Amino acid sequence: AVQYAHNSFADYDIVWWINAETYLDIVGGLADLAGPLDLAQKDTQELERKKDAVLAWLSTHDRWLIIFDNAERPEDFNGCLPHESGGHVIITSRNPNWLAVATPLNVPPLKMSPSAEFLMARTGKHEPHAAEQLARELGGLPIFLTQAAANIEVSGKSIADYLDMFHRYRERLWAKEK
């Protein structure tokens, strides 16, 4: 999703990223778009009303991309997707059961060389050996590579330092995922 948004940015007038872990996150993320769209409902405190106004706008416009990231449950999208539109929706999820809502596209793990290249490109750090090791540890899974790269970027750590930290805290990190 990140790569698609980056590569296709010029094709859209609006690209909006929404944390989609819960129904409230989805509603809040859609409601937040009312301001940038300058909708009449942008100042209301009623999130559902703002969400509905955003969905109505999306349903009548094109050249927009909404990315719902890390969605847990398809049922959280009831009433949260535009009906007719000329825009695009991407939903990222580890849950494979989306046929009722969307057409699933399985994203396989990346091979090690592209994984390492992604880490170096995203972080701006040229550490081929450490990047390849970290990519191997993360199994080439795009979601984990993206999270690691974002952490490296924000923290300013080297890839090697992040890899050392990952080794020290791996058990705790994976326990949180379960």
C-alpha positions in Angstrom: 0.0 0.0 0.0 2.8 2.4 0.9 4.6 1.6 -2.4 1.5 1.9 -4.4 0.6 5.3 -2.8 4.1 6.5 -3.4 4.3 5.4 -7.1 0.7 6.6 -7.9 0.7 9.8 -5.9 0.4 12.0 -9.0 -2.7 10.1 -10.2 -4.7 11.3 -7.2 -5.8 14.7 -5.8 -6.3 13.2 -2.4 -4.4 10.3 -0.6 -5.6 9.6 2.9 -4.2 7.1 5.3 -6.5 5.7 8.1 -5.6 3.5 11.0 -8.3 0.8 10.7 -7.8 -1.3 13.8 -11.3 -0.6 15.2 -14.6 0.7 13.9 -14.0 4.0 15.9 -10.6 4.4 14.3 -12.2 4.0 10.8 -15.0 6.5 11.6 -12.6 9.0 13.2 -10.2 8.7 10.2 -12.9 9.3 7.7 -14.3 12.2 9.8 -10.9 13.8 9.9 -11.0 14.1 6.1 -13.9 16.5 6.4 -11.5 19.4 7.2 -9.2 18.9 4.2 -12.2 18.5 2.0 -13.7 21.7 3.4 -17.1 20.1 3.9 -19.8 22.0 5.7 -19.9 19.4 8.4 -16.1 19.8 9.2 -16.8 21.7 12.5 -19.5 19.4 13.9 -18.5 17.2 16.9 -20.6 14.3 15.6 -18.1 11.9 14.0 -20.8 9.8 12.3 -22.2 12.9 10.6 -18.8 14.0 9.4 -18.0 10.4 8.3 -21.3 10.3 6.3 -20.5 13.7 4.7 -17.1 12.4 3.6 -18.5 9.2 2.2 -21.1 11.2 0.3 -18.3 13.4 -1.2 -16.1 10.4 -2.1 -19.1 8.8 -3.8 -19.5 11.7 -6.2 -15.8 12.5 -6.9 -12.8 10.8 -8.4 -9.0 10.9 -8.2 -8.8 9.9 -4.6 -7.1 7.1 -2.7 -8.1 6.0 0.8 -5.9 3.4 2.6 -7.3 1.7 5.6 -4.3 0.2 7.3 -4.1 -2.7 9.7 -7.8 -3.6 9.5 -8.9 -6.3 11.9 -12.5 -7.2 11.0 -14.5 -6.8 7.8 -17.6 -6.0 9.8 -16.0 -2.8 11.1 -16.5 -1.4 7.5 -20.3 -1.6 7.6 -21.4 1.9 6.6 -17.8 3.1 6.1 -17.1 2.6 2.4 -18.2 4.9 -0.4 -21.0 3.4 -2.6 -20.3 4.5 -6.2 -17.0 6.2 -6.8 -14.2 7.1 -9.2 -11.6 6.7 -6.4 -9.8 3.8 -4.9 -9.8 2.0 -1.6 -7.0 -0.2 -0.2 -7.5 -2.2 3.0 -4.5 -3.8 4.6 -5.0 -6.6 7.0 -3.5 -9.8 8.3 -7.1 -11.3 8.4 -7.6 -13.3 5.1 -11.5 -13.2 5.3 -12.5 -10.2 3.2 -14.5 -11.6 0.3 -17.7 -10.0 1.7 -16.1 -6.5 1.6 -13.3 -6.5 -0.9 -11.3 -8.6 -3.4 -8.3 -10.0 -1.4 -4.8 -9.7 -2.8 -2.3 -11.8 -0.9 1.0 -10.1 -0.6 3.8 -12.7 -0.4 7.0 -12.1 1.5 9.6 -10.2 -0.5 12.8 -12.0 -1.5 15.8 -11.0 0.7 17.6 -8.7 -1.8 14.5 -6.6 -2.5 13.7 -6.6 1.2 17.2 -5.3 2.1 17.0 -2.7 -0.8 13.6 -1.5 0.6 15.0 -1.1 4.1 18.0 0.9 2.8 15.9 3.1 0.4 13.3 3.8 3.1 15.8 4.6 5.8 18.4 6.3 3.6 21.1 4.1 5.3 23.5 2.1 3.2 24.1 -1.0 5.3 23.7 -4.0 3.0 24.8 -6.7 5.4 22.7 -5.4 8.3 19.7 -4.8 6.0 19.9 -8.3 4.6 20.1 -9.8 8.2 17.2 -7.7 9.4 15.1 -8.6 6.3 15.8 -12.3 7.0 14.8 -11.9 10.6 11.5 -10.3 9.5 10.8 -13.0 7.0 10.6 -10.5 4.1 7.1 -9.6 5.3 6.2 -6.1 4.0 4.3 -5.0 7.1 7.3 -5.8 9.3 9.8 -4.3 7.0 7.7 -1.1 6.8 7.4 -0.9 10.6 11.1 -1.5 11.1 12.1 1.1 8.5 9.7 3.6 10.1 11.2 3.0 13.5 14.8 3.3 12.1 13.8 6.5 10.4 12.1 8.1 13.4 14.8 7.0 15.9 17.8 7.9 13.8 19.4 4.5 14.6 21.5 2.6 12.1 20.0 -0.6 10.7 22.7 -2.5 12.6 21.7 -0.9 15.9 18.0 -1.6 15.2 18.9 -5.3 14.4 20.7 -5.5 17.8 17.7 -4.0 19.6 15.4 -6.4 17.7 17.5 -9.4 18.9 17.3 -8.2 22.5 13.5 -7.4 22.5 12.2 -9.9 19.9 10.4 -12.1 22.5 8.5 -9.1 23.9 7.7 -7.7 20.5 6.2 -11.0 19.3 4.3 -11.6 22.5 2.5 -8.3 21.9 1.5 -9.5 18.4 -0.3 -12.6 19.8 
